[in-house]
Amino acid sequence: MLTAALLCAVTVAGVTSCGGEGAASDVGKKGGQRAPALGPPAPTGAWASASGRTVHTSESVLQIVAHPDDDLYFINPEVGQALRSGRPLTTVFLTSGESDGVNAPRKHRPAHSPGDRATYAEARQNGIRAAYAEMVTGDRGTRWKRTVLRTAGGGRAELDTLSGHPHIRLVWTLLREAGSITAHRPHSLHGLWSGQVSTLDTQLTSSGPVPRASTYTREQLVRTLTGYLRTFRPTHIRIQDPTPGRLDRNKKYADHQDHFSGARFAQEALARYERDKKRPHFTVESYLGYFNGGLPHVLGGKAAEDKLRALDTYAWSDRNRTSCPHEAGCGDLKMVPRQQHQGWSHGIRHTSGDSTGWLSAGSGDSLRAFSVLDGRIAVRERRAGGAGGAGGWGAPELLPGTGIDPGLSPVRLADGGTAVFGTRTLIGPEPAGYSREVGFTVQQGGRTGSFGPWQTLGTPEPADAVGLSDISAPAVSVAPDGALTVVVRNSNHSLSARVQQPGGAWLPWLRLGGRAVHGDPAVGTDAEGRLYVVASTPKNVLAWFQKTPGGDLSGPVTTGLPPTTGPVRLQEDGDGVRLYFRAPRTGSVSTARLRGADLVRGIGAGAGTVPGTGTGASVIAPVKVTDLGGPGGYGPIGVSRLSGGDTLLAARTGRGDLATTVVRGTPGDAGASGAPGAPARPRWSSTGFLFAGTPSTSAVPSGGGVVAVTGLDGRLYWAPVGSGRAGGWRPA
């Protein structure tokens, strides 16, 4: 049944003024440790705080994609999650997606058909409207109001608003599409971005309200997108991957040229929007495109089925059983049958950094959180006074340096201060000026000092044209002698590293080797201080290892771990490291232990030593994997070891909300059936509210821990865990 929260009024700025209250519950309590007390799903992002008061948010989501269906393939199920929650959501489609104008299955194109681009573009719009209506109301036939929207770039776009749900909007910019994934198509988004053409025309649909075509220069398109941002005032923005890289086998683009070019236009508009002092704070997420189809399936069960249902509706897959009220057709027939979805229906991956180590605790249970807000590094601090206390968080401090990409890796330095590493996107006045760099900011004068300016470490990439600036977020480790090691995945799908010597000098980028690496690498150390580097491929997990602390990295070695669906998280575990990762399809949280001695044997079997170019052909013995369960889902896992040896975990569910658990004892023994004295299978608690980015966890000195996420409104939300403290989420 719809709650009153779903029926609240929403302004064009996307600000909700209502919310539902959820009663807190004591879930997962055992042995003095428990997950946060969590309420039922909150339709508008409002939930009961620890004090019993309802927390209200002003969340508004804006999505910018190149074609009709890019949102359903690459951003869903997060589209449906937001729609069903009652949050304001606006999707901007840059092109009409007119293709060759033939609306028929690709293998059954009518002979000698000239095609009708306006009619096919209209059919794709009808399919999108039906899919959105079904996700919101359950009825694909729910009507839409179609109007003309004058753009800030001087043209006209179409604005569709769902009847009875004025907070659900579709914006059609109607630009011409490239009509090819990689072929030379200068009259396209890619041609406009790269300077091959000075203007790009629009393609009208056969029944749309826009009366005449428009023409856009690059500057006019950036103004148009900036205007959308100022009109809809989003707090969370979703774009496609602006740096998808190239395929190893033929060096063609790994994604559609419209996808990454459209995302780069969105980035340039965001850079201008950042300077608008009247806007709300915002976060940004980017999504992997075509490359998803060749990676292990992320989604399974209901999440995958819900995504397929939306695609089926868009593709008008039941056209032989149902009538269509539209002359142009009710969907995109090129997209049927289901087998043609190429695995994209079972995948969703964020490409903007997967670090979960952005929350840390200090003396007196003080807390510090690092995030990217408004394209800048944001530092939030909570004064000492106990993790269970109320309030105490200061306003976010935005550090110098703009264009910072989501995903940060803070590390504690030898002097007690913190250095925060990440990547930054630089957009010059000319297309050739686009690049990304690795860099950092560091506290001046130790743990009580302020953070200094952004310092660049450059990039392992020779130029944007070579690999489309496809580098991962950095993984960073601090050696016992204070030396820093920064590791990134490069566009050759191998790893590169820079090392800072104890005296402060940085060595040049060097290659660690490896093949077919995707996603972000991860680093960790064992009890002896030896460094481990781990990276995933579509078929296995590779590892690099220091035989002695401070020595050269050797590897890669194929670990014997199964394929994973995302980044791996490492924790110290005696003479090895414990890994936490997701299982394909089920999304279950799994754990395994890597021992340094086993890696040494694998290295002796033939893997290379830095700066060698080993391929990871040597394999160590099979590794025991323990399934820690969970509600399924995707994305990285927040992990913290609590006092007493218990482990706090936080992860995204298949519904998109946060789930937490505390694993008692050794995680590798959890759920071991029949083992005397073995811990029971962990019980997970679900929060019911959606969030941006990744969850983070931290142990606190007085015992127990803290879980934190960034809401879709850009605010920090946190909850204490364990040691008898009251749970409950609260805003910073």
N, C-alpha and C positions, 0 to 999 in steps of 0.2 A: 504493500500500500504506500502511495506517495505521502511523504510527510509534509508538514507546512513549510519546512525548509526548502523543499524543492519548488515551491510556488512563490518564492520571494521575488520582489521586483529587482531588476538589474538595469543599471544605467548603461549608456553607450560606452562609458569609461570602464565598464566591467567591474563595478564595485558592489558587492553584495551587502545587504543590510540585515540579514537574518541568519540563523543557524540552528542546528539541532543539538540537544544536550544528550550525552551518553553517560550512563552511570558507570563509575569505576568498578572493576572486578579484581579479585585477588586470584590471579591465574599463575599456575606453575610454581607455587610456593613449596619449598622442600629444603629441609636441612639448614634453615636460616638464610638461604639465598632465594631470590625470586626475580622473575621478570617484572617489568613495570606493571602496575595496575592499569589495565587498558579498557576502554569502553567499546561499544559497538560502532559499526561504520557511521561516519559523520558525513551526510550528503553534501554539505557545502563547505567542508573544511573546518567546521566548528566542533569542539569537543569539550568535555568537562576537564577543567584544570585541577591541579592538586588541591586548590582551595575550595573546589566545588563550583566555582563560577564557570560559565561557558566562555570559551575562547573564541572570539570572532576574527575572521580573516577577510582580506579584500583581494582574494586571488582572481587572476584573469590570465588565461592561456592564449597565446597567439602562435600559430603554426604557419611557416612559410615553406611551400614546396613548389617544385617545378611543374608537375603534371597532375591532372586528376588521376588518382589512385596511388600516388607516392605516399600519401598519408596512411592509406590502408595497408600498403605493403610494408613500409619501413618504420612507421611510428606506432601503429596499432600493435598491441592492445592498449597503449596509453591514450589513444584517442577515445576509445570506448570507455576507459576508466574515468576520464575527465567528464565525458558526456553524461554518463550514468550517475556521477556524483553531484550533478547540479551546478558545477563550476561554469562560469562564463568561458566560452571557447570560440575563437575565430580562426578559420583556416583561410589563408591566402594562397590561391593558385596563380602562379605567374603566367603560364601558357594555357592555350586552349586545348592542347593535346590533340590537334586535328589529324596528325599522322598522314596517311594516304587517303583519308576520307572514306575508306571502306569499312563498314561495320559488319564484319563477318569473322568467324574463326579463321586463324591464320592459314590453316591447311585446306580451307574450303572457300577461298576467295573466288567470287564469280569471275568467269573469264571475261577479259576485255572491259572490266568495270572501270569507268573513269574516276569514280569516287566523288564524294560530296563532303568537303571538309567542314563546312558550316553545320551540316546535319549530323555528321559523326561527332563533332565537338559538343553539339547539343545533347546527343545520346549519352555521352560520357558525363556531362553535367547531371542529367536525369539519374544516372546510376549513383553518382555521389550523393545527391540529395536523398535518394531512397535509402542508401546505406546509413547516412547520418540519422535520418528520421527513425529508422528501425532501431538503431542503437540507443536513441533517446526515449522513444515512446513505445517501441515494439510494433509500430505500424509504419511500414515503408510508404504508405500512401498519404501520410500527414502532409498537409499543404505548406508551401513556402511563399513568402512575399518577395517578389523580385523587383528591385529598383535600380536606378542608375546612381553611381557614386562618382562624383568629380574627384579626380586624383590631384595630389599636390604637384604632380609633374605635368599637369595641363591636359591630361587625357580623360577618358571615361571608362570606368569599370562597372561590373555588375555586383550588387550587394544583395544576397539572399538571407532572409531571416525566417527561422522555423516558426510556424504558427503556434501560438501558445507558449513559446519558449524564446523570448526576444534576446536571450543571452547566447543563443546558438546562431552563428553567422558564417556565411561563406562569401569570400570576395574573389571575383574572377577578373584578373588583370587583362586576360585575353591576348597575350603576346603570342606570336608564332613560335611553334616548337621547331627543334632542329630536324626531326624526322629520321635521325640516325643516332646510334649510341656513340660512335667514334668517328664516322666519316666526316670529311671536310664539308661543313655546312656553315658558311660565313654568315648567312642571314639567320641568326639564332642568338640565344642568350650568350653562348660561348663566343660567337663572333663579335657581339656587342661588348662583352667584357674584355676580350683580347685586342680590341681595336681593329678587327678585320672589316667591320662596317661601322658607320657613324650613326645609323638609325636602325630601328627594328619596328616593323609594322605589327598591328594587331590582327587577329582572326576572329571575326564575329561569329556567333552561333545563329542557327536558323530561326530560333524563336525567342531570343533574348531581348531585353529591354534597351540595350545600348543601341542608339540609332545610327551611328556612323563610326568608322574605323579611326584609330589614332596612330601616331608615330612617336616613338620614344628615342631620345638620345640616351647615352649612358647616364649623364647628369640628371635627366628627367626621370629615369627609372629609379635612381637612388633617392631623388626627392619624393617620388611616389611611395616607396617603401618606408621612408622616414615619416611621411604623412600618415601611413597606416598605423605606425607605432604611436604617433601622437594622438590619433583619433581613438584607438582602442585601449591605450594605456596598459599594456600587459605587464604582469609581474613575473611571468615565466614564458620564455620564447623558445620555440623548437624549430630547428633548421636541419637541412640535409648536410651530409658530410662535405665540407669545403675542400678537403685534402684527401681524396680516396686513393691516391697513388696509381701505379700502373701494374698490369699483369706481368708476372715473371716470364711467362712463355713467349710473349710477343711484344711487350712494352706498350700495348694499347691501354687506354684509360680503363681503370677497374670499375668505373661507374659511368653512368650516362653524362654526357657533356652538359646537358641542361641542368642536371642535378647539382653538380659542384659549382657551375657558373652561377646558378641562381643563389646558392648558399653564400657565395662570395659577395654578390650584390647585397644580400641581407646583412652580411658582416659590415660592409661599408656603411649601410644605413644605420646599423647599431652604433657604429663609431660616432656618427653625428648625433644620434639620439642620446648617447651618453652625456653630451654637453648640455642637454635640456634640463635646466634646474627645476622645472615644475613637474617632472615625471616621477612616478613611484620607483622604488628600488626594483631591480629585475635580475633574474638569473637566465642562463642560456644553456640549452642542451642540443647536441647534434647527433645524428643517427646514421649508422652504416647502411649503405644501399645494396647494390647488386651482389657485392661480395658475400653477403649473408647466405646466399644460396649454396655456397660451397663449404660452409662451416657447420659444425655439429648443431643439430636442432636444439634451440633453446626452450621452446614452448611445447607443452604436451597437455593432454587432458582437456579440461574445459577452456583454458586460455587459448589453446590452439584452435579448438572448435569454434569459439566465439569469433576469432579472427577470420577463420574460413567462412563463417556465415556472412560476415560483412562483405567479404570479397565476392561471395556468390551473389549477394544482392546487387552489388555494383555491376557484376558481369551479366546480370539478367539471365542467370543460369536456368530459371524455370520458365522461360519464355513460351515453351510449348504447352504449359499448363495454366498460365494466367494471362489475362488480357492486359494490354498496355494502353493508357489513355493518351500517350504522346505520339504524334506523327513521326518524330525522329527516332523513336525507340526508347526503351527504358533501361539501357545499360550498354556496357562495352563488351561486345561479343568476341573481340579478340582474346579476351581473358578466360575463356572456358575451353575445355573442362578443368576440373580441379587439378589434374595432373600437370597442368602447365604453370602452376604457381612456383615451380622451381625451388621449393624449399623456403621461399621467402615468407610463406604463411606461418612457418614455425620458427621464425627468427626475429629477434629485436636486440640490437646492441647499440649502446651509447659509444660515441667515438671521442668524447671530450674529457677523458681522464677518469680513471676508476679508483683513485686513491681513497682508502677509508681511514687513513691515519691523521685526519685533520683536526682531531680533538685531543687535547692533552691536559693533564692535571699537574698542579704544582703543590707547594707547601700549603698546609692549612686547607687542603681540598679546593684551592683556587682552580679555575678552569680557563682554558684559552681555546678558541675555535677559529680556524682559518677557512675562508671560502672565497669564491669569486662573485662579486656583486657589482653590477653596473660596469663590467669589464675591467674591474680593478680588484686587487687583493684586499679583502676585508678581514680585519682582526677584531674579534669580540673577546672581552675578558670579563670574568666573574671573580669578584673579590673573595678572599678566604673567608671561611665561616661555616664549612660543612656542606657536603653535597646535598643533604636533605633540606637545607634552609631555603627560604623563599627569596626570590629576586636577586639583586646583586650584580646583574650583568650591565655593563656599560653599552653605550651606543656603538655600532660598528665604526671602526676607524678605517677609512679608505686610504691605502698607501699610494705613493706616487707610481706612475706607470699605467698606461691604458692598453687596451687590446689584449688583456690577459685571458688565456683560454681556461675554461673550467677544468678543475682537477689539479690540486696542489699536493706537494709532498713536503711537509715540515719535518725537520730533524733537529735533535738536541746536540749542540756543539760542546766541545771540551770545556769551555768557560761557563757553561750553564745557559748560554743564550740559545736562540733558535734561528735557523736559516730556513726559508721557505722557497722551495723550488717549483718551477712550472714551465709552461711554454707561453709564448706571446706571438700574436699575429700582427704583422706589419703590412699595411696597405699604402703603397705610394701613390703619387698622382697619376702614374702610368701603370698599365696592366703588368708590366715586367717588374714592378716594384713589390709585388705580393711575395711574402715569405713568412716563415715561422722560425723562431729561435728559442733555445733553451736558456733559462736564466734564473736568477734568485734574488732575494732580498735578505739581509742579515741584521740581527740586532747589534746595535753599536754599544760596546761596553758591557756585554754580558746580559743576564736574564732580566735585568731591570731597565735596560736601555730601550730607546726607540728604534724602529726599523729604518734602515737606510734606503737609498734609491735602488731601483732595479739594475742589476748587473748582468750582462749578457755572456753566455758561454758559446754563442754562435749555434751552428747546426752541423750535423754530419752530412747534410745534403749539399751537392755542388751548386744547384740552382733549382728554382721552382719547376721549370720546364722538364727537368730530368725525372723527378718523382712526385710532382705536385705537392711538395712540402709535406709528404706523408711521414711524419714522425709521431711517436707515441708521447704520452706524458712521461716525465722522468721518474725512475726509481732511484732512491738515494740511500747510501749507507755511510756511517761514520766509523772508521777504524779506531781501535784502542789508542793509537798514537795521534788521533785527530784528523787523519787524512780522509778526504771525502771521495767517494766513487759515485758517479752519476751515469746511469745506464738508460738508453732509449732504444726502441725499435726504429730502424730506418726504413726507407722506401724500398730497399732490396729485400725486405722481410727477414733481415738478420739484425743482430744487435751491435750497437756502437757505445763507447764509453769515454768519459773524460775523468781523469783522476787529479785531485788536488793534493799536492804534497804537504807535509806538516808545516812547512815554512810559508804556505799560502799560494805558491805558484801552481798554475794549472798546466798539465801536459796536454798535447794536442789530442783531438779525437782519434780513437783507434777502434778497429773492428774486432768484435768478439767472435764472429762467425755465426753459424746456424743457418737454417733454411726454413722457409714457409712459416715463419713466426707471425702471429697476428695478435692484436690487442696490446696491452701494456705488460712489460716485464715486471717482476717482483724481486725484491732482495730481502735477505735476512742473515743473521749470524747465529752460530751455535754458542755454547757456553765457553768455548775456548777463544771466541772472537774471530773465527774463520768465516769468510763471506760466501754466501750462496746466492746465485742468480738463477731465476726460473722463468721460463717463457713457454707459452702454449703454441702448438701447431694444430692443424685440423685433425691430426691423427694421434698425437702424443704430447708429452711435456718434456722439454729439454732443460738441462741444468748445467751450470758452470760452478766451479768450486775452487777455493783456496786450500791447498794442502797444508799450509801453515799460515797463521795470522799475518796479514800484511804482504803475503807472497803474491805471485802472479795467479790470475784466474786461469784455470784449465777447463777444457771442455770444447764443445758441448757434448753431453752424454744423454742418450735417450733413457729416461728414468724408469720406464716400465709402468708409469701411471697411465690410466685411461684418458681418452680425450676429455677436455673440459669445455664449458660453454662461455668462459669468461676468465677474468684475471684470477690468479692464485694469490692467496695471502699467506705469509710465512710468519711463524713464531718460533723463538728459541725452544729447543727440546733436548737438553743434555748434549750429547755428542753429535747431534743433528738438528734438523729443523722440522717442525710440524706444518704441513700444508693444509689449507682450507680452500675448497673449490666446489663448483656446481657440477652435478651429473647431467649429461644431455637428456632432453625430453622431460624427465621428471622434475628437474630443477632442485632436487634434493641437495642439501648441504653435506659434503663428504670431507673426510680428513684422512691423511696418511702421513707417515714419518719417513724422511730421507736421512740416512746416516752418512757422515763424511767418509767412513771406511768403505761403504758400498760404492760411492762415487769414485774413490781412488781406484778401486778395482776396475770400474768402467773406463776411467781415463787410461789406465795401463793397457786396456784392450785396444786402444787405437785412437781415441779422440785427441784433438789438437790442443795446443797450449797457446794462449794469447801471446803475440798477435797472429797466431795460426788461423787457418780457415777450416777447422773441423766441421763436419756436417752432422754430428750427432748420430753416427751409424752404430757406435758401440752401445750395448744395452746392459743395464744392471739387472739384478734379480728382480722378479715381480715384487711389487710393493703391496702390503696389506692396506686395503681401503675400508674405512668404517663409514657407514651411512648414518648421519645424524638426523635424518628426516627433515622436518620442516614442511611448510604448506606449499612447497613448490615455488617457482619464480625464476628470476634472472638477475644478473648483475653481481657485483662483488660483495664480499661478506666482511662486516666489521667484527674484529676479534680482539679480546683483551683477556689476559690472565689476571684473575682476581687473587687477593690474599687467601691463603689456604689451598691454592691450587685449582680452584674452579675456573671455568672459562665462560666468559660472556660473549654471546654471538648475536649479531643483528643482520637481517637480510631482507631484501624486497620479495614480496610474494607474487604469485601469478596474477593477483588482483591489483597489484601496484602499490599496496600499502606496506607498512613495515611490520616485521615479525621479529621477536626476540626470544632467547632462551638462555639459561645458565646450565652448562654441562658440569656435573659433579665429577671430581676425580680426573682420571686420565681420559681425554676425549677418544683415544683409540680403543678404549674398552666399553664406551657407552653403547648400550643396546646389545651387548654380546650375550646371546641367549644361553642360558645354562651355566654361565661362568659364575662360580661362587663369589659373592660379594661385589660383582660387577655393577656399575651404575645402571640404572634403568634408562631406557631410551628417552632422550630429552623431550620435554613438553614445551611447545612453542606457543607464545601469546601474540595475537595479531592486534594491531592498533586501529585499523579501519580508516586511517587518513593517508592521503597521497603526499608525496614529497619529491623534491628535486635532487638530482645528483646521487650521492652515495650516503649510506649511514656511517656513523663513526662511533667508536666506543673508547672508553678509557677507564682503567682502574684508578681509584683515589687512595691517597696514603692512609686514611683512617679505616679503610676496608670498604668492600663493595665497589661499585662502579657507576658509570654514567653512560647513557645512550643519547645521541643527538642526531638530528636531521635538519635540513633546510626545507621549509615549507614552500609550496608553490607561490606563496606571497613574498618570498625572499627573507622571511624571518627565521631565526633559529629557534628550534623547539628541542627540549631536552627532558630526560627523566632519570632519577636516581635508581639504582638497583642494589638490593642486598643489604646485609647487616641490619635487618629489622627496620630499615627506613621505609617511609611511605612512598609508594610509587606514584604515578600520575604524571602526565605530560604537562608542560608549562612553556609559555613563550619566554624567550630571553628579552 
